[in-house]
Amino acid sequence: MRLRHLLLALGIVFIWGVNFAIIKLGLRQVSPLALGVARFVLAAFPWVFFVPRPKVPLRLIALYGLLIFAMQFGFLFTGMKLGMSAGLSSLILQLQVFFTIGLSVLLLGERPTIWQLAGALLAFAGVGVVAFNVGGDVSVIGLVLLVAAAASWGGGNIVSKRISQLSTTPNVLGLVVWGSLFALPILLVVALVLDPDHLVSSFTNLDWVSVGSIAYIVYLSTLLGFAVWASLLAQYPVSTVAPFTLLVPVFGFLGSTVLLGEPLQGWKLGASSLVIAGLCINLFGSRLRALRARPGAQGML
C-alpha cells in the first residue's frame, strides 16, 4: 500500500474510533433517536440530488438502510445513552465481524474456518468479561443494545454483499447517501412514537460542542469516512484494507479517555485484548498457517 493511502486508512480508522467519544458528547443534549434523525437528514440532503442511486433493486437499498443505518445506529445511540461508555461501545460493535460470518453461513451457505470459530470464541469471551463487570459505565440494557447494533451491522454487510453481486459498477457513496434516505423515515416514525417530546426540543439551545459533534458524525465519520474507505477498497484487496478496522477500538478507548476522562481499568484492557485477538485470528490465522506451510518458511519464522 502506498504511503499516502496508508495514512488515509489510518486517518479514517482514527476518525471512526474517536467518533464514539463524539457521539457521547452529542448525547449530552440530543436524545438518541433525535441524533439518529439529524445524522441521516444531513447525510441524505442535499447529496441525494447529486449522487446517483445504485443500480440495484430499491428493496435492497431500503433493507441496507434499515439494518446498517436505522437499526445499527438506533441501537448504538440508545445503548450509549443507557449506560455504555464510548470506549466499550467501540469494542463491542466490532462483533459485527462474527455476526457477518454467522449470517453468511446461514444465508449464503458459506463454511466458517476453524480460525474463524476460534476467533469468535475469543471475542465473545471478551464480551463475557464486559458483562461480568456490569455496573458503573456498563449496564445490562446498554450491552444488549450494543450487541444488537453489531448484529444489525452484520446483517447490513450481507445485504451489501448481495448488492455488490448485482452491481457491475459499485457505487458505495451512493449506497450510503440513498441508504441514509431510506433510514430516515424509519427513525423519524420511531422517534415520533417513542420520544416525540425530545425530537424538537433536543435541537433548541444547542451549544457549540453538540453542533460540532453532529457535524463530525455526519460529515467526517459518515460521508468522508465511507467515501475514502470505498476508494481504498476499489484500489486494494479487501484483505489489505479490512484489518485496519482492528485499530478502531484502540482509538475508541484513547478518544474516550482523552475527551471524556473515562477510566481505563485493567478489565477493559483484558476484554479488549480478547476481542482484538479474536479479530486477528479471524483475519490472519489462515494466512499465517499457509505461510508456515510453504517450503523454507520454517527457517524464515
Sine and cosine of phi, psi and omega as CSV:
sin_phi,cos_phi,sin_psi,cos_psi,sin_omega,cos_omega
0.00,0.00,0.73,-0.69,0.01,-1.00
-0.90,0.43,0.47,-0.88,-0.08,-1.00
-0.85,0.53,-0.66,0.75,-0.02,-1.00
-0.88,0.47,-0.68,0.74,0.00,-1.00
-0.95,0.31,-0.56,0.83,0.08,-1.00
-0.88,0.48,-0.70,0.71,0.02,-1.00
-0.92,0.40,-0.60,0.80,0.06,-1.00
-0.89,0.45,-0.70,0.71,0.01,-1.00
-0.88,0.48,-0.70,0.71,0.02,-1.00
-0.90,0.44,-0.61,0.79,0.02,-1.00
-0.90,0.43,-0.65,0.76,-0.02,-1.00
-0.94,0.35,-0.69,0.72,0.01,-1.00
-0.92,0.38,-0.48,0.88,0.12,-0.99
-0.91,0.42,-0.72,0.69,0.03,-1.00
-0.86,0.52,-0.70,0.71,-0.02,-1.00
-0.93,0.38,-0.60,0.80,0.02,-1.00
-0.92,0.38,-0.75,0.66,0.00,-1.00
-0.91,0.41,-0.40,0.92,-0.03,-1.00
-0.82,0.57,-0.51,0.86,-0.02,-1.00
-0.92,0.38,-0.63,0.78,0.08,-1.00
-0.93,0.38,-0.59,0.80,0.02,-1.00
-0.91,0.42,-0.66,0.75,0.05,-1.00
-0.85,0.52,-0.70,0.72,0.00,-1.00
-0.87,0.49,-0.64,0.77,0.05,-1.00
-0.91,0.42,-0.66,0.75,0.01,-1.00
-0.90,0.44,-0.55,0.84,-0.04,-1.00
-0.96,0.27,-0.10,0.99,0.07,-1.00
-0.88,0.47,-0.63,0.78,-0.06,-1.00
-0.91,-0.41,-0.39,0.92,-0.09,-1.00
-0.95,-0.31,0.72,-0.69,0.02,-1.00
-0.93,0.37,0.41,-0.91,-0.06,-1.00
-0.83,0.56,-0.73,0.68,-0.04,-1.00
-0.94,0.35,-0.60,0.80,0.05,-1.00
-0.91,0.42,-0.60,0.80,0.05,-1.00
-0.90,0.43,-0.63,0.78,0.07,-1.00
-0.90,0.44,-0.68,0.74,0.03,-1.00
-0.88,0.48,-0.72,0.69,0.00,-1.00
-0.88,0.48,-0.67,0.74,-0.02,-1.00
-0.84,0.54,-0.72,0.69,-0.13,-0.99
-1.00,0.07,-0.37,0.93,0.19,-0.98
-0.88,0.47,-0.75,0.66,-0.06,-1.00
-0.97,0.23,-0.42,0.91,0.05,-1.00
-0.98,0.19,-0.42,0.91,-0.02,-1.00
-1.00,-0.05,-0.59,0.81,-0.09,-1.00
-0.91,-0.42,0.65,-0.76,0.00,1.00
-1.00,0.03,0.19,0.98,-0.18,-0.98
-0.88,0.47,-0.49,0.87,-0.05,-1.00
-0.89,0.46,-0.37,0.93,0.01,-1.00
-0.99,0.13,-0.19,0.98,-0.07,-1.00
-0.87,-0.49,-0.45,0.89,-0.04,-1.00
-1.00,-0.10,0.84,-0.55,-0.04,-1.00
-0.91,0.42,0.52,-0.85,0.04,-1.00
-0.96,0.28,0.67,-0.74,0.08,-1.00
-0.83,0.56,0.64,-0.77,-0.08,-1.00
-1.00,0.09,0.92,0.40,0.06,-1.00
-0.67,-0.75,0.26,-0.97,0.01,-1.00
-0.82,0.57,0.64,-0.77,-0.02,-1.00
-0.87,0.49,-0.53,0.85,-0.03,-1.00
-0.89,0.45,-0.53,0.85,0.02,-1.00
-0.95,0.30,-0.63,0.77,0.05,-1.00
-0.91,0.42,-0.65,0.76,0.02,-1.00
-0.90,0.43,-0.67,0.74,0.01,-1.00
-0.91,0.40,-0.64,0.77,0.06,-1.00
-0.87,0.50,-0.74,0.67,0.01,-1.00
-0.88,0.47,-0.62,0.79,0.02,-1.00
-0.89,0.45,-0.76,0.65,-0.12,-0.99
-0.97,0.23,-0.82,0.58,-0.19,-0.98
-1.00,0.09,-0.28,0.96,0.01,-1.00
-0.92,-0.40,-0.91,0.41,-0.10,-1.00
-0.88,0.48,-0.79,0.62,-0.07,-1.00
-0.97,0.25,-0.73,0.68,-0.03,-1.00
-0.85,0.53,-0.79,0.62,-0.09,-1.00
-0.98,0.19,-0.45,0.89,0.13,-0.99
-0.88,0.47,-0.74,0.67,0.05,-1.00
-0.92,0.40,-0.68,0.74,-0.04,-1.00
-0.88,0.48,-0.79,0.61,-0.04,-1.00
-0.88,0.47,-0.67,0.74,-0.02,-1.00
-0.93,0.37,-0.66,0.75,0.02,-1.00
-0.88,0.47,-0.64,0.77,0.03,-1.00
-0.93,0.37,-0.58,0.82,0.02,-1.00
-0.93,0.36,-0.53,0.85,-0.11,-0.99
-0.99,-0.12,0.30,0.96,0.18,-0.98
0.78,-0.62,0.24,0.97,0.07,-1.00
-0.94,-0.34,0.76,-0.66,0.01,-1.00
-0.94,0.33,0.30,-0.95,-0.03,-1.00
-0.90,0.44,-0.70,0.71,-0.03,-1.00
-0.89,0.46,-0.74,0.67,0.01,-1.00
-0.91,0.41,-0.57,0.82,0.03,-1.00
-0.89,0.46,-0.66,0.75,0.02,-1.00
-0.90,0.44,-0.50,0.86,0.00,-1.00
-0.98,0.22,-0.78,0.62,-0.07,-1.00
-0.88,0.47,-0.57,0.82,-0.04,-1.00
-0.90,0.43,-0.38,0.92,0.02,-1.00
-0.94,0.34,-0.13,0.99,0.11,-0.99
-0.90,0.43,-0.19,0.98,0.06,-1.00
-0.82,0.57,-0.51,0.86,0.02,-1.00
-0.85,0.53,-0.70,0.71,-0.08,-1.00
-0.98,0.18,-0.52,0.85,0.14,-0.99
-0.90,0.43,-0.61,0.79,0.04,-1.00
-0.88,0.47,-0.70,0.71,0.01,-1.00
-0.89,0.45,-0.72,0.69,-0.01,-1.00
-0.88,0.47,-0.69,0.73,0.01,-1.00
-0.93,0.36,-0.54,0.84,0.05,-1.00
-0.92,0.39,-0.52,0.85,0.07,-1.00
-0.93,0.36,-0.72,0.70,-0.06,-1.00
-0.95,0.31,-0.65,0.76,-0.16,-0.99
-0.98,-0.21,-0.46,0.89,-0.07,-1.00
-0.93,-0.36,-0.07,1.00,0.03,-1.00
0.96,0.26,0.27,0.96,0.01,-1.00
-0.98,0.22,0.44,-0.90,-0.01,-1.00
-0.94,-0.33,0.82,-0.57,0.02,-1.00
-0.95,0.32,0.54,-0.84,0.07,-1.00
-0.99,0.13,0.25,-0.97,0.06,-1.00
-0.87,0.49,-0.53,0.85,0.02,-1.00
-0.93,0.38,-0.63,0.77,0.02,-1.00
-0.92,0.40,-0.64,0.77,0.03,-1.00
-0.91,0.41,-0.69,0.73,0.02,-1.00
-0.90,0.44,-0.66,0.75,0.03,-1.00
-0.90,0.44,-0.63,0.77,0.02,-1.00
-0.90,0.44,-0.66,0.75,0.02,-1.00
-0.88,0.47,-0.69,0.73,0.03,-1.00
-0.89,0.46,-0.72,0.70,-0.05,-1.00
-0.90,0.44,-0.68,0.73,0.00,-1.00
-0.95,0.31,-0.40,0.92,0.15,-0.99
-0.90,0.44,-0.61,0.80,0.08,-1.00
-0.88,0.47,-0.64,0.77,0.06,-1.00
-0.90,0.43,-0.59,0.81,0.06,-1.00
-0.88,0.48,-0.62,0.79,0.06,-1.00
-0.88,0.47,-0.68,0.74,0.03,-1.00
-0.88,0.47,-0.73,0.69,-0.03,-1.00
-0.89,0.46,-0.57,0.82,-0.01,-1.00
-0.92,0.40,-0.39,0.92,-0.04,-1.00
-0.97,-0.25,0.52,0.86,0.07,-1.00
-0.85,0.53,0.71,-0.71,-0.07,-1.00
0.81,-0.58,0.44,-0.90,-0.03,-1.00
0.95,0.31,-0.92,-0.39,-0.01,-1.00
-0.99,-0.13,0.36,0.93,0.08,-1.00
-0.73,-0.68,0.80,-0.60,0.09,-1.00
-0.85,-0.53,0.43,-0.90,-0.01,-1.00
-0.88,0.48,-0.74,0.67,-0.03,-1.00
-0.91,0.42,-0.62,0.79,0.03,-1.00
-0.90,0.44,-0.68,0.73,0.01,-1.00
-0.90,0.43,-0.69,0.73,0.02,-1.00
-0.87,0.49,-0.69,0.73,-0.01,-1.00
-0.92,0.40,-0.59,0.81,0.04,-1.00
-0.92,0.39,-0.63,0.78,0.07,-1.00
-0.91,0.42,-0.63,0.78,0.06,-1.00
-0.89,0.45,-0.61,0.79,0.05,-1.00
-0.90,0.45,-0.67,0.74,0.03,-1.00
-0.90,0.44,-0.65,0.76,0.03,-1.00
-0.90,0.44,-0.63,0.78,0.03,-1.00
-0.90,0.43,-0.66,0.75,0.04,-1.00
-0.89,0.46,-0.67,0.74,0.03,-1.00
-0.88,0.48,-0.68,0.73,0.06,-1.00
-0.89,0.46,-0.64,0.77,0.04,-1.00
-0.90,0.44,-0.55,0.83,0.05,-1.00
-0.90,0.44,-0.62,0.79,0.03,-1.00
-0.91,0.42,-0.68,0.73,0.05,-1.00
-0.90,0.44,-0.66,0.75,0.02,-1.00
-0.87,0.49,-0.64,0.77,0.03,-1.00
-0.90,0.44,-0.66,0.75,0.03,-1.00
-0.90,0.44,-0.65,0.76,0.02,-1.00
-0.89,0.46,-0.68,0.74,0.00,-1.00
-0.91,0.42,-0.50,0.86,0.03,-1.00
-0.95,0.33,-0.47,0.88,-0.04,-1.00
-1.00,-0.02,-0.29,0.96,-0.09,-1.00
-0.97,-0.23,0.81,-0.59,0.03,-1.00
-0.98,0.19,-0.40,0.92,0.02,-1.00
-0.81,-0.59,1.00,-0.03,-0.04,-1.00
-0.82,0.57,0.69,-0.72,-0.01,-1.00
-0.75,-0.67,0.97,0.23,-0.12,-0.99
-0.92,0.39,-0.66,0.75,0.03,-1.00
-0.88,0.47,-0.64,0.77,0.07,-1.00
-0.89,0.47,-0.61,0.79,0.03,-1.00
-0.91,0.41,-0.63,0.78,0.03,-1.00
-0.90,0.43,-0.74,0.67,-0.05,-1.00
-0.91,0.41,-0.76,0.65,-0.04,-1.00
-0.96,0.29,-0.52,0.85,0.11,-0.99
-0.90,0.44,-0.62,0.79,0.06,-1.00
-0.89,0.45,-0.62,0.78,0.01,-1.00
-0.88,0.47,-0.66,0.75,0.00,-1.00
-0.97,0.26,-0.49,0.87,0.02,-1.00
-0.95,0.31,-0.51,0.86,-0.12,-0.99
-0.84,0.54,-0.81,0.59,-0.04,-1.00
-0.89,0.45,-0.52,0.85,0.02,-1.00
-0.90,0.43,-0.77,0.64,0.01,-1.00
-0.90,0.43,-0.60,0.80,0.00,-1.00
-0.89,0.45,-0.71,0.71,0.01,-1.00
-0.90,0.44,-0.70,0.71,0.01,-1.00
-0.88,0.47,-0.66,0.75,0.01,-1.00
-0.91,0.42,-0.65,0.76,0.01,-1.00
-0.92,0.40,-0.53,0.85,-0.01,-1.00
-0.99,0.15,-0.71,0.70,-0.15,-0.99
-1.00,-0.05,-0.50,0.87,-0.11,-0.99
-0.53,-0.85,0.83,0.55,-0.09,-1.00
-0.91,0.42,-0.52,0.85,-0.07,-1.00
-0.90,0.43,-0.58,0.81,-0.08,-1.00
-1.00,0.00,-0.12,0.99,-0.05,-1.00
-0.90,0.43,-0.61,0.79,0.04,-1.00
-0.99,-0.12,-0.68,0.73,-0.08,-1.00
-0.90,0.44,-0.42,0.91,0.00,-1.00
-0.88,0.48,-0.44,0.90,-0.11,-0.99
-0.97,-0.23,0.22,0.98,0.10,-1.00
-0.99,-0.14,0.68,-0.74,0.03,-1.00
0.86,0.51,0.62,0.78,0.06,-1.00
-0.93,0.36,0.67,-0.74,0.09,-1.00
-1.00,0.06,0.09,-1.00,-0.09,-1.00
-0.92,0.39,-0.43,0.90,0.03,-1.00
-0.92,0.40,-0.69,0.72,0.00,-1.00
-0.92,0.38,-0.68,0.73,0.03,-1.00
-0.89,0.46,-0.70,0.71,0.03,-1.00
-0.90,0.44,-0.59,0.80,0.03,-1.00
-0.89,0.45,-0.71,0.70,0.01,-1.00
-0.89,0.46,-0.69,0.72,0.01,-1.00
-0.88,0.47,-0.67,0.74,0.01,-1.00
-0.88,0.47,-0.74,0.67,-0.05,-1.00
-0.87,0.49,-0.66,0.75,-0.08,-1.00
-0.98,0.20,-0.83,0.56,-0.22,-0.98
-1.00,0.05,-0.57,0.82,0.01,-1.00
-1.00,0.03,-0.83,0.56,-0.09,-1.00
-0.94,0.34,-0.67,0.74,-0.10,-1.00
-1.00,0.02,-0.92,0.40,-0.14,-0.99
-0.95,0.31,-0.81,0.58,0.00,-1.00
-0.91,0.42,-0.71,0.70,-0.05,-1.00
-0.85,0.53,-0.78,0.62,-0.04,-1.00
-0.94,0.35,-0.56,0.83,0.00,-1.00
-0.91,0.41,-0.74,0.68,0.01,-1.00
-0.91,0.41,-0.68,0.73,0.00,-1.00
-0.87,0.50,-0.66,0.75,0.02,-1.00
-0.89,0.45,-0.63,0.77,0.01,-1.00
-0.92,0.40,-0.59,0.81,0.05,-1.00
-0.93,0.37,-0.65,0.76,0.02,-1.00
-0.91,0.42,-0.49,0.87,0.02,-1.00
-0.96,0.29,-0.42,0.91,-0.08,-1.00
-0.98,-0.19,-0.37,0.93,-0.07,-1.00
-0.75,-0.67,0.38,-0.93,0.07,-1.00
-0.87,0.49,0.50,-0.87,0.03,-1.00
-0.84,0.54,-0.61,0.79,-0.02,-1.00
-0.90,0.44,-0.35,0.94,0.05,-1.00
-0.99,0.10,-0.60,0.80,-0.11,-0.99
-1.00,0.04,-0.69,0.73,-0.13,-0.99
-0.83,0.55,-0.64,0.77,-0.04,-1.00
-0.86,0.50,-0.31,0.95,0.02,-1.00
-0.89,0.46,-0.41,0.91,0.00,-1.00
-0.92,0.39,-0.25,0.97,0.08,-1.00
-0.88,0.48,-0.37,0.93,-0.02,-1.00
-0.99,0.10,-0.18,0.98,-0.03,-1.00
-0.85,0.52,-0.76,0.65,0.03,-1.00
-0.90,0.44,-0.54,0.84,0.03,-1.00
-0.88,0.48,-0.77,0.64,0.04,-1.00
-0.93,0.37,-0.49,0.87,0.04,-1.00
-0.89,0.45,-0.72,0.70,0.03,-1.00
-0.92,0.38,-0.66,0.75,0.01,-1.00
-0.90,0.44,-0.69,0.73,0.00,-1.00
-0.90,0.44,-0.66,0.75,-0.01,-1.00
-0.93,0.36,-0.53,0.84,0.03,-1.00
-0.95,0.31,-0.70,0.71,-0.06,-1.00
-0.96,0.26,-0.73,0.69,-0.11,-0.99
-1.00,0.10,-0.52,0.85,-0.10,-0.99
-0.91,-0.41,-0.18,0.98,-0.03,-1.00
0.94,0.34,0.42,0.91,0.02,-1.00
-0.93,0.37,0.70,-0.71,0.02,-1.00
-0.94,0.34,0.55,-0.84,0.00,-1.00
-0.92,-0.39,0.98,0.18,-0.05,-1.00
-0.95,0.30,0.26,-0.97,-0.01,-1.00
-0.87,0.49,-0.62,0.79,-0.02,-1.00
-0.92,0.40,-0.50,0.87,0.07,-1.00
-0.92,0.39,-0.66,0.75,0.05,-1.00
-0.90,0.44,-0.63,0.78,0.04,-1.00
-0.90,0.43,-0.71,0.70,0.03,-1.00
-0.89,0.45,-0.66,0.75,0.02,-1.00
-0.88,0.47,-0.68,0.74,-0.02,-1.00
-0.88,0.48,-0.66,0.75,0.00,-1.00
-0.91,0.41,-0.71,0.70,-0.03,-1.00
-0.92,0.40,-0.72,0.70,-0.03,-1.00
-0.93,0.37,-0.59,0.80,0.07,-1.00
-0.89,0.46,-0.66,0.75,0.05,-1.00
-0.88,0.47,-0.67,0.74,0.04,-1.00
-0.90,0.43,-0.66,0.75,0.00,-1.00
-0.90,0.44,-0.69,0.72,0.03,-1.00
-0.89,0.46,-0.66,0.75,0.02,-1.00
-0.88,0.48,-0.67,0.74,-0.08,-1.00
-0.99,0.11,-0.60,0.80,-0.19,-0.98
-0.91,-0.41,-0.18,0.98,-0.10,-0.99
-0.84,0.55,-0.77,0.63,-0.04,-1.00
-0.89,0.45,-0.63,0.78,-0.03,-1.00
-0.93,0.36,-0.62,0.79,0.03,-1.00
-0.91,0.40,-0.62,0.78,0.03,-1.00
-0.91,0.42,-0.68,0.74,0.02,-1.00
-0.90,0.44,-0.61,0.79,0.01,-1.00
-0.91,0.42,-0.67,0.74,-0.01,-1.00
-0.93,0.37,-0.44,0.90,-0.04,-1.00
-0.99,0.16,-0.23,0.97,0.00,-1.00
-0.93,0.38,0.55,-0.84,0.07,-1.00
-0.86,0.52,0.77,-0.64,0.03,-1.00
1.00,0.08,-0.07,1.00,-0.05,-1.00
-0.93,0.36,-0.53,0.85,-0.04,-1.00
-0.87,0.49,-0.58,0.81,0.00,-1.00
-0.96,0.26,-0.31,0.95,-0.03,-1.00
-1.00,0.06,-0.46,0.89,-0.13,-0.99
-1.00,-0.09,0.00,0.00,0.00,0.00
